[in-house]
Amino acid sequence: MTEANLKSALVTLLRKAFPGYVIFRHEDRHLFGVPDFSVTGNRITSWWEGKHASPQFVSQGIQELTMLRLANQSHARYIIWDENGGAKRTLLVHPKEMNEWQLTKENTNGFNHRWVVEQIRKVHEP
């Protein structure tokens, strides 16, 4: 499974789960540092950057700075699909915790898009 496949499947599920929300994929090779997608609903915009750790991933410095800045002003998280050691997990990581992302407490077993959708729902609850 590739990172692009994981993000595409998640965004498809998000659009079904939140039909009135505005969901953008921001991936553009001319825009550097912009998170992969945003979700806007209930007057809240959240920002999400997906990474497939198999076993590692690369994050550009400008992207890390942007995610930190967004987290200071709104809600921004990394979604990490971790595939190390044969076990799969899905993690949500605050940008400030990226140095030790493997230790985050916000995680679930498997590549679980429905779990991510529920976490995003909680962010957008009125």
Helices and strands as residue ranges (DSSP letters): H 3-17, E 22-25, E 37-41, E 44-53, H 61-73, E 75-82, G 84-86, E 89-93, G 95-103, E 107-109, H 113-123
